[in-house]
């Protein structure tokens, strides 16, 4: 009886490794699907922004009061706005402007944050403490409020919004880069470079900055949709881009009256043009994070 009990127990032993392998396969499949969908959406966004304006020979500012607030149809797939302009073309032009603002502002914020964070981490001591207290001081002010203050000092336009977002969104990047620099400073090759007589500047440029570039690049990718939402919020409040300039924020702001009257398409489609690229970029950033994080990568291989 004991032997038969032992024999029955043996077949159940490989079940745990099989379960782990199937779990890892499912994770890799989800990872691949998310990468492909996100890349396809980002590619579609870039192609729409680059190709639609030159290929479609239509004036996105052309007013046709006889066709105002028409629902989606074959002639106008996204319908028309309150003065008869084609909403699909307006959304593409709006995405073009919002994406330009998002990319330039994200690069500006990333450069500032990387410089500040790398300087604080490389210097250490009282300089590090002083820089991080400065970062904490800026963080205590809501960046939307600070952005409104900066934009209000200039005439409405693209570059005041870029400056506003760039000067208010570098704080998180500075913290990330500083933490990475402090981690790299304890590595053996950094100690060897310092022991070999390398200056602090040389160690920072040749060893520390290349080590933080993956994290800084990830922060820049995540900053693009954040900057797009920030621009949309400022334009919605009437403080960002001029109302005649097509951006996703100005389109949503101009559609408020139509939404209250029951016309849903002038608000829905600009909102989708804002949400879909955000999700796509977030998906690519998640894949990037898993690639540069050894722990997440080892979990995927289980």
N, C-alpha and C positions, 0 to 999 in steps of 0.2 A: 504493500500500500504506500509506503514511504517513497519507493522508487518511482511509482507512477505519479506521485505528487511532484517529485523533483522534475520528471520528464515534462509535466504539464507547465512547469514554471519557466523552463528554458525558452520556449518560443516567444514569450512576451518580452524578452530582454532587448532585442533590436528595435522595439517600437519607438523608444525615445530618440535615437539618432535619426530614424526615418521621419519622425515628426519635426525635428529640427531642420532636416534637409528640405522638407516640403514647405516649412515656414520661410526658410531662406529663399527658395525658388519663388514663392508668392511675393516676397518683398522685392526681389530683383525684377519681377514682371511689372509690379506696380511702379517701381522706379523707372523702368524703361518706357512704360506708357506715359507717365507724367512728363518725362523728358521730351518724347516725340510730340505730344499734344502742345506743350508749352513752346517748343521750338517752332511748330507749325503756326501757332497763333502769332508769335513774334514776327516770323517771316511774312505772314499775311499782313500784319500791321505795317511793316517797313515797306512792302511792295505797294500797298494802298497809298501810303504817304508819298512815295517816290513816283509812282506811275500814273495814278488817277488824274492829278492836276494837268500834266502835259498831254495825256491821251484824250481826256474828255474836254472838248473844245466848247465849254460853257462858262458863262460868267456866274460865279457863285454869289455875286452881289446883285444879279439881275432881279428886278422887282416885277411881279405879275399879280396885281391885285385881284384879277379875275380868277386866279387859281389859289387864293390864300386858304390856308388850313385845310387842304385836301388830304384825306386819309391815304394810307399807303396803297399804291396801285402799280400797274406795269409801267406807266409813264414816270411815276415818282415812287420808287420802292419804299422809301422812308416817309413819304408824304411831303407836304410843304409847310412852311412856317407862316407866321401871321401876316407876311407881306408877299407870299407866293413864291419864295425862293426854295429851290430843291434842297430838301433836308439831308439827303445822302451826300451830296457834294459839299454842303456846309459842314457836315460831321467830319468828312475827310480833311477838309481844310482846317477845321478846329483841332482835330487830332494832330495834324502837322505842326501847328503852333504850340499846342500843349506839350507834344513830345520834344520839340526843340527846347522849350523852356525847361522841361524836366531833365533832359540830358545835360545841357550846359550848366544848369544850377547844381545838378548832382556832381558833375566833375569839379566845379568850383568848391563845393562843400567838402568833397573828398580830398582835394589838394590841401585845403586849409587844415582840415582835421588831421591828415597824415603828417603834415609839417609840425603841427602843435603837439600831437601825441608822440611822434618820434623824438622831438626835442626834449619833451618832459621825461620820457623814459630813458633817453641816452644820458642826460645830464644828472638826473637823480638828485637826491639831497634836497636842499632848500629850494632850488630852482623847480624841481618836480612838484613840490608841495605848493609853491606859489602859482604855477601854471594850472594845477588842478583846482585850486581855490578859485581861480579866474573862470575856469570851466563850470564849476558849481554855481558861481554867481550868475553867469549867463543862463544856466539851466533853470534857475529859480524863476525866470520870467517866461511865461508861455510864449513859444516861438511864433504862434499866430498873431498874438498881440504885438510882439516885437516886429514881426513882418509888416503888419499894418502901419506901424509907426515909421518904418523905413520907406515903404511905398508912398505914404502920404507926403513925403518930402519932395517927390518928383512928379512930373506929369505922367499920366497913365501910358504905359508902353511895355514892350517885352523886356527890355533891359532892367528897368527898375524891379520887375518881378524876379528876374534872374539874380540880381544883387540881393534882394530881400531873402530869397530862399537860400542862396549860397552862404550868407552871413548868419543865418539862424539854424542851419542844419548840420554844422560841422562838429557839434559837440559829441554826439554818439560815436562818430568815427575817431575822434581824438581819444576817447576812452578805450576803444577797441585796440587802436594802434599802440597806445601806451602799455596796455596790458600785454600785448604780444611782444613788445620790445623788452619789457621786464622779464618775460619768460625766456626770450632769446639770450639775454645777458648772462644767464646761468649755464649756457651750453658750453661744452668743452672747447669747441673751436673758437668761441669768443675769448675765453680765457687764454688760449694759445696765441691769438692775435695780439692781445694786450701784453702778454708776457714777451712777445717778440718785438715789442717797441712800437706797435702801430698806434697812431694818435687816435683820440676820441672821434675826430671828424672822419678819419679813414675807416674806423670800425663801423661807424654809423652808416656811411655811404656804401661800403663794400659788403657788409655783412648784415646789419640790422634792417636797412630799408628793403633789400630784396626779400628778406624773410617775412616782412609784413605786407608785401604787395598783394598776395592772394586775399588776405583779410580786407585790405583796402579796396580791392576790386569788387569783392562781394558787397561791401558797404555801398559802393557806388551803384551797383545794380539795384540794390534794394532802395536806394535813395531816389531813383528815377520815378517810380510810381508815386512815392511820397511827395516829390516835388510837383508832379502833375496834379495831385489832389490839392496841394497848397495853392498852386496857381488857380485852380478852379474855384477854391474857396475865396481867394482874393477877388477874382473876377465876378463871382456871384455877389459879393458884397459891394461891387462897383468900384473897387480900389485897384484892380489889376489892369487888365487890358481894356482899351476903349471898346465901347459897346458895338461899334461898327466892325471891329476885328473879330473874325470867327475863331473862337477857342471854345473848348468844351465848357468852360465856366461861363462864358458870355452866352452861349447857346442855352444852357440850362437856366441862367438868370432871365433871359428874354422869353422863356417859355412858361414862366410862372402864371401869367394871366390865362394862357391857353389851357393849362392844366386845371385851373379852377372852373373854366368853362366846359370841361369834359373832353377836350382834345388831348389825348395822352401821348401821341407820337412825338411831338416836339420836345418832350422831356425824356421819354424812354430811350430813344436811340442815342442821343448824346451821353446819357448815363451809361448805356452799354459800351459805347466807345471808350469810356473812362474805366469801366470795371474790367472788361476783358483783357486789355493790355496789362492791367495791374496784376490779375491772376496769372497771366502768362509769365511775366517777369518774376513774380514770386515763385512760380514753379521752377524756372531756370535757376534762381538763386538757391532754392532748396537743394537741387541736384549739385550745384557748386559747393554748397556747404558740406554735403555728404562726401564729396570728393576730397576736400581739404581737411576733413576731420577724421583722423584714424579710427576713433572709437565708433563713429557712425558707419564707416566703411567696413569695419570688422563685424558689426551687427548685421549688415546686409549680406555678408558672406556666410552667415551661420546656416 
